[in-house]
Every structure is written in C-alpha cells, then in structure tokens.
C-alpha cells in the first residue's frame, strides 16, 4: 500500500480495478474479519460522510466553495517545475495527483520553497524545505522515526517562522496547500492540528491574512472556525516566542481545543483554570482572582515549580512561552545519562508575592486562602513577635490540627 494506486476487488459489487490507496483503510488481519466487525468500519465511514457533507452551523454559507490559494499562487508562488520528455504523460502518471500544482495537496517533498520571495535566500529556503518535510512526517505522508507524541516535529515546523518573520507566510501556505483536496482523512485531520497550532503562535503578513481568513471561513471542519478565532487573538495580542509546549501539542492530538490547567494554593487546595495559547501571566492571575472572589490580583503572582526550582512567572510573558523556556532550560542543564530526552513535570502555584499594600482584614478570602498560610511559618519562626509568643502560637496551631 506504499504506492499511490493499487489494484483490488470490491467485496460488495465484485468489481475489480484500480483505486487510490488513500481512499481505503487497511485493517491488518490473518483471515477475513466477521461481518459484524466489517459493519462497524462501514458504519463509521458512512457517519464520517454524513458529517463531512452536513453544513456546520458556524461554518458560514454551506453553498460557498472552499477557498484555495490558486489565484494567490499566480503572483506569489514560484513557477512550477518544467516537464521533460522523460516525464511524458503515461497511464501510470495520469493516475497520480500532479505535483506541478503547487497550491494542492502532495505527498512528495519539495526541493524549493513555495513562495518566490524565498528563492534567493539560501538558508531560509533550505529551512522552508525542511519544515515542509516535517509537515509531511507529522501528517503521516512521509515515513518518520520520530513519533507525534512529543514536540520534535512541531519544533522543526514552527521554530523557523518564530525566529524569521519572512518564513511565516511560507508555513501557512504549506499547511493550506496540504489541506487543499486532501482525500486522506487521517492526513487531513493532522493538517488541521498544525493549522490550530500555527494560528496560536504567529500571524501571517497583511499580504496573506485575507487569503488565510477566507480559507478558514469557507472550510466545514470544526477546527477551522476555532483556528480563525485564534488567528484574530494572535493578531490582537502578539506572537509567541517559542514553539508550542507539549501540553498544547498533546491537547490538539486528543482533539481538545480547550486546555484546563491545575493551579495550587497555599491552603492546600487546587482548582483547574482554562488557559490558551495567547494567555499571559497577568490575564491568568486576573482569572484566578475573579474565580476566588478576591478584591484584587495586585501583589499576586504565578510560580512554576519544576525539579527543585520555584520561579515566578513575569506578568507580561505568555504562560506557555515561559513554561516552554523553563522546561528547555532544565533539560539542557540536566541532560540524561543514557542520551534520552528527560521528561520533567511541573506544578503551577498562585501566591502572594508583594506585600506592600496588604492590609489584614481588608480582603477576607485573601486572608483565609493566602495570607494566613503563607505567613504562619514566619510567625512560628518568631519573625513577627517576641520569643515567648511563637510557643503559644505553635500550641494553638497544633490544637487546631486536631479539631
């Protein structure tokens, strides 16, 4: 099944002939599976067909034709490769999808970037080619030794455009190309995962934003509308500095566009809060303060505990950017002895950091959840009272523990 076309026989009709390999699902089995098992796959395919051709409520006009980069490519893409005599049209080549149409899906790697503005920039052009190969591997169109469970492939795809603005349009064009006329359902699903991740990291140029928005608006896939919303938020809030964190990659792997993060408090309680790719630490703090009915988030901060380090998150940083940077730093500082990539888990705490304007009794919830539990150890060490007072306070605290 490695070829684009295969020969087979339809069990339902008995007809024999050629068929595109991407239109079938290979079910590994020593003998033919029972009819009830085959019926499950048949039902799944029928259900997918109904979903595919049922208009989405939020997908715009159902009669609107899916937008492509066909017109955009005429002015901005490099010319397609010229055909030679050895590539004359034959029966075999006619069956294969043409790789000369640069704006359509292809399973073949590219040797040059799509956009002609990159052709004379050798290093960036090579990086664009590597990124497309990583896209093919991520979508399952090119064999890869790396799994999709980590973020190695997404790093290869998004690291370049985050560093070089000129590559951002190229990456968006590559992803849109692979989502145009892609008949491989699994490949298409993974392509939408990449689109979702990209729109949460950086925006394209003004030259392409209209094309990208129209492309997303006219697609019926449920992730398309969420990607459009993420793109608008990225344009408004600014681009990220680092590729997506593993939490983001794993979330979209599981078709989850909402990420809930557990936050721990000094009173030994915790709650889950929604956080997205454009959430900054300041916004995260405000969301927590609102949930806990605090009068203000002033003086509070997020802290990330990883390994034996506890570090405050700067309020202006994107939350996932900071965690990604911290995780990468720990991995470099503490490499594993066997050569494997070390895996570090982290915890997020929300605590009082600045006490300048804190008045006890002014905010009861802040006193109960934060102030008391954070200052109690200092009080017991005698930092706030005479030497005989901590002993009495310790006895009271001990008795409270038994109530």
KARA-V617750 format. One record per residue. N is the residue number from 1. RES is the residue in one letter. PSI is psi in whole degrees, 0 to 359 (* if undefined). NEAR is the number of other ideal C-beta (glycine too) atoms within 8 Angstrom. Layout:
BEGIN
n=(N;N)
res=(RES;RES)
psi=(PSI;PSI)
near=(NEAR;NEAR)
END
This chain:
BEGIN
n=(1;2;3;4;5;6;7;8;9;10;11;12;13;14;15;16;17;18;19;20;21;22;23;24;25;26;27;28;29;30;31;32;33;34;35;36;37;38;39;40;41;42;43;44;45;46;47;48;49;50;51;52;53;54;55;56;57;58;59;60;61;62;63;64;65;66;67;68;69;70;71;72;73;74;75;76;77;78;79;80;81;82;83;84;85;86;87;88;89;90;91;92;93;94;95;96;97;98;99;100;101;102;103;104;105;106;107;108;109;110;111;112;113;114;115;116;117;118;119;120;121;122;123;124;125;126;127;128;129;130;131;132;133;134;135;136;137;138;139;140;141;142;143;144;145;146;147;148;149;150;151;152;153;154;155;156;157;158;159;160;161;162;163;164;165;166;167;168;169;170;171;172;173;174;175;176;177;178;179;180;181;182;183;184;185;186;187;188;189;190;191;192;193;194;195;196;197;198;199;200;201;202;203;204;205;206;207;208;209;210;211;212;213;214;215;216;217;218;219;220;221;222;223;224;225;226;227;228;229;230;231;232;233;234;235;236;237;238;239;240;241;242;243;244;245;246;247;248;249;250;251;252;253;254;255;256;257;258;259;260;261;262;263;264;265;266;267;268;269;270;271;272;273;274;275;276;277;278;279;280;281;282;283;284;285;286;287;288;289;290;291;292;293;294;295;296;297;298;299;300;301;302;303;304;305;306;307;308;309;310;311;312;313;314;315;316;317;318;319;320;321;322;323;324;325;326;327;328;329;330;331;332;333;334;335;336;337;338;339;340;341;342;343;344;345;346;347;348;349;350;351;352;353;354;355;356;357;358;359;360;361;362;363;364;365;366;367;368;369;370;371;372;373;374;375;376;377;378;379;380;381;382;383;384;385;386;387;388;389;390;391;392;393;394;395;396;397;398;399;400;401;402;403)
res=(X;X;X;X;X;X;X;X;X;X;X;X;X;X;X;X;X;X;X;X;X;X;X;X;X;X;X;X;X;X;X;X;X;X;X;X;X;X;X;X;X;X;X;X;X;X;X;X;X;X;X;X;X;X;X;X;X;X;X;X;X;X;X;X;X;X;X;X;X;X;X;X;X;X;X;X;X;X;X;X;X;X;X;X;X;X;X;X;X;X;X;X;X;X;X;X;X;X;X;X;X;X;X;X;X;X;X;X;X;X;X;X;X;X;X;X;X;X;X;X;X;X;X;X;X;X;X;X;X;X;X;X;X;X;X;X;X;X;X;X;X;X;X;X;X;X;X;X;X;X;X;X;X;X;X;X;X;X;X;X;X;X;X;X;X;X;X;X;X;X;X;X;X;X;X;X;X;X;X;X;X;X;X;X;X;X;X;X;X;X;X;X;X;X;X;X;X;X;X;X;X;X;X;X;X;X;X;X;X;X;X;X;X;X;X;X;X;X;X;X;X;X;X;X;X;X;X;X;X;X;X;X;X;X;X;X;X;X;X;X;X;X;X;X;X;X;X;X;X;X;X;X;X;X;X;X;X;X;X;X;X;X;X;X;X;X;X;X;X;X;X;X;X;X;X;X;X;X;X;X;X;X;X;X;X;X;X;X;X;X;X;X;X;X;X;X;X;X;X;X;X;X;X;X;X;X;X;X;X;X;X;X;X;X;X;X;X;X;X;X;X;X;X;X;X;X;X;X;X;X;X;X;X;X;X;X;X;X;X;X;X;X;X;X;X;X;X;X;X;X;X;X;X;X;X;X;X;X;X;X;X;X;X;X;X;X;X;X;X;X;X;X;X;X;X;X;X;X;X;X;X;X;X;X;X;X;X;X;X;X;X;X;X;X;X;X;X;X;X;X;X;X;X)
psi=(15;341;162;329;146;166;136;180;135;120;329;318;341;1;146;153;184;149;150;134;332;352;359;157;124;120;102;126;146;319;168;127;157;161;324;328;314;327;327;316;324;317;321;319;321;319;320;321;320;318;322;323;5;125;136;144;320;16;13;198;123;340;352;129;136;129;143;175;20;309;319;324;334;325;336;341;155;158;146;154;143;142;144;173;325;344;31;152;124;176;320;314;333;332;333;146;136;131;357;340;99;341;3;162;140;145;0;138;155;155;349;156;161;316;132;343;348;354;325;14;90;311;316;324;318;323;324;321;316;321;319;322;321;324;316;319;318;320;355;11;351;130;144;143;340;143;164;357;327;196;24;312;319;329;317;327;316;347;317;305;335;332;326;113;328;340;349;316;321;315;316;319;321;317;316;321;313;347;0;119;36;110;357;108;317;317;317;317;317;329;321;330;317;322;317;317;317;316;342;355;311;158;164;180;166;335;334;345;325;317;315;316;318;322;314;324;328;8;143;352;136;330;339;313;323;324;321;318;319;322;316;321;322;320;322;316;348;166;159;168;335;156;166;143;158;330;318;317;316;326;311;336;322;16;34;113;358;129;122;128;132;134;134;146;161;338;20;25;168;156;158;134;143;134;137;184;336;10;122;162;322;317;321;315;318;320;319;315;321;317;322;3;39;148;334;152;5;132;349;158;157;141;136;125;118;133;238;20;141;115;136;140;121;136;337;352;146;136;310;333;314;314;320;315;317;318;316;321;317;320;321;323;332;70;151;152;332;4;352;159;119;148;118;129;157;161;149;128;149;116;167;132;314;129;9;312;19;127;113;135;346;323;99;317;320;322;315;318;323;298;310;310;330;328;344;313;322;322;318;337;357;21;340;7;179;167;329;341;318;326;314;319;322;320;317;315;322;318;323;324;340;357;*)
near=(6;3;6;9;11;9;7;8;6;8;4;4;4;7;6;7;6;6;10;7;11;8;6;9;5;5;6;3;6;2;4;3;7;5;5;6;8;9;8;8;10;8;8;8;9;8;8;9;8;8;7;7;5;6;6;9;4;5;10;7;4;8;3;7;4;8;8;9;13;7;5;11;11;7;5;9;14;10;5;7;5;4;6;5;4;4;6;7;4;6;5;7;9;7;8;8;9;6;6;7;7;10;13;11;12;9;8;5;8;9;4;8;12;13;12;8;7;13;9;5;9;6;6;13;13;8;11;17;13;10;16;11;10;11;14;12;13;13;11;9;9;9;4;6;3;8;4;8;5;10;10;7;13;13;9;10;14;14;9;14;14;12;6;8;6;10;15;12;12;15;15;12;14;13;13;15;14;15;12;12;6;10;8;9;7;7;14;11;8;12;14;13;12;14;15;14;14;12;12;14;14;10;9;10;8;4;7;12;12;6;11;12;10;9;13;13;10;10;10;8;7;6;11;14;11;10;13;12;8;14;14;8;11;16;8;6;7;4;8;11;7;10;11;14;11;9;10;13;13;9;11;12;9;6;5;7;8;7;10;8;10;9;13;9;13;9;9;5;7;7;9;8;11;9;10;10;12;10;10;12;15;8;8;13;14;9;10;14;11;8;8;8;5;11;6;7;9;6;12;13;14;13;12;14;9;12;6;2;8;6;8;7;12;7;9;6;10;12;13;15;11;13;12;12;10;13;13;9;8;12;11;7;6;8;7;8;4;4;4;5;6;8;4;9;5;10;9;12;13;12;11;12;7;8;6;5;7;9;5;6;5;6;8;6;10;11;11;9;11;14;11;9;10;10;9;9;7;8;12;10;7;10;6;6;8;5;5;6;9;12;7;8;11;9;8;8;10;8;8;7;6;5;4)
END
